[in-house]
Amino acid sequence: MRKPGTYTALEDLGRVRLSRHFFMRNFLHSEIANFYGRPNIPDDPDLAIAAGKQLCAQLLDPLVETFGPIEIRSGFRSCELNHFGATEVKPQKCSRNEVNFGGHIWDRRDKDGHMGATVSVVIPWFADQYGAGRDWRDLAWWIYDHLPHAEQCYFPKRAAFNIQWHEAAPKDIYSYIKPRGLLLRAGKEPKEDLATRQRRYADFPPFRGITYPPLSVKWHAD
C-alpha cells in the first residue's frame, strides 16, 4: 500500500482491520496533530499495518476480552509528527525518533532491523481501582504473567501505560508512579515469585473471560 495522498486513501487505510477488535483508524488520532495541524500518516503503511496487527492480536485483544473496552491514548506516530513533538512542542511529549523506531513509530524498524509497535492505553476498570488507591504493580504483574509484551511504562493519570509488542525485545517494566523507576529489568527474573504476583491480582476478571456472540464466519483482515 502506498502512503495515502488523498483523504479517501486515508479513509481506506483507516478501514484496514488489524484484529478482532481494532482497525487502523483507532491509532491515528493525535492531539498534537490536531492542535498544530500536522498530519499523522505512515510513510510505509504495510509495515505499520504488519506491526499493528501483532500489537492488537497479541496484546490489545486479550485486554479487551478480559477487562472490557480500553481507551487508546496514543498509538501510531509518523516520523514527522514524532520529531515535531520531540523538538518543538512544549511540554515535550515525545522522545526522539531513533528511540521510537519500532515503538510509537510503527513504520520504521529499530536499529537492529526489528519490527515493533507501542500504544498508550487506559483500562477504565483498572483506572477506577487505581483511583481508589490500588497499586499499579498489580496490573503490571498481571500483564507480565499473561501477555507477550516487550515493554510496559506507567503514568500517574488514571494508571495510563505504554505497552509494546516487539519482535525481539525482552520484557521490562518501569513507572513514573511511586515507587518510581525500574520494576523489572529486561532479561531479569521478577523479585516477587509467581504465587506472590498471583495474590496481587486474584480478584481480576478471568483471562479473556468476556464472550461475544458466535460468528457464522471468521473475521478476516483487509
Secondary structure, DSSP 8 states (H G I E B T S, - for coil): -----SHHHHHHHHT-B-SSS-BGGGG---HHHHHHT-----SSHHHHHHHHHHHIIIIIHHHHHHHS--EEEE----HHHHHHHHHTSSS-----HHHHBTTTBTTS--TTS--EEEEEEE-HHHHHHHHTT--HHHHHHHHHHHS--SEEEE-SGGG-EEEEEESS---EEEESSSS-EEEE-TTS--SS-HHHHHHHTTTS--TT-------SS-----
